[in-house]
Amino acid sequence: MKRDAKARALLAGAFLAAFGSASATTYFRVSADDYTQLMINGSVVAAYDGIPWGEAYGSVDLPPGWYAIDLTYMNRYGSTAFYFFDRTDPTAEWQIVPLARMRSLDASGQAVSGLRADYSTLTGAALGTIYGEGPIAHGWSNQYQGQTAAWAGGLVDTNWGDFHERLTGELYVGPVPEASTWAMFGIGLGMIALANTRQRGRGRPN
């Protein structure tokens, strides 16, 4: 019985650490030339509207987990740039949000890492869609998703071209559980399974 109680306590601790419902603050930074708006869970978190390049900051207080994201960008004049950062520690360095923290559905409805990116002209004419876009680190000097490449594979003109981009899907908000927490969670599950097996064995008639 003591082993059963210990196993359950270990599992409960690991479960709360990995999947705790307590809210935590996540900080966001968007950088654009020359318009962007970030919405998470249906609320505007940060927005920038100006010429030339500028930045905006915001934060959310939500339990760690996946939330709807709607991130828009427009280039209305001159050069292009679009970056998306976050951090959970206000004293830490800003980091580009990694691909693994974003997800959406592809054209066949299958889940993929990254966001759905719908491109159009400023007047609303569709230019095309990219599935699984990210990380969002794009620049006019032939930089796309943090690599040297044409923006959206050349779908849009980033050499002073005007266009609109809308990114949708889900974003993982909050710190991601560390590997050690997942390991402890797995150990707890194993201990409970073993304890239950032994308990069933002791309860069988001779």
Buried (B, 14 or more C-beta within 10 A) or exposed (E): EEEBEEBBEBBEBBBEBBEEEEEBBBBBBBBBBBBBBBBBBEEEBBBBEEEEBBEBBBBBEBEBEBBEBBBBBBBEEBBBBBBBBBBBEEEEEBEBBBBEBBBBBEEEEEEBBBBBBBBBEEEEEEBEBBBBBBBBBBBBEEBBBBEEEEBBEEBBBBEEEBBBBBBBBBBBBBEBBEEEBBEBBEBBBEBBEEBEEEEEEEEEEE
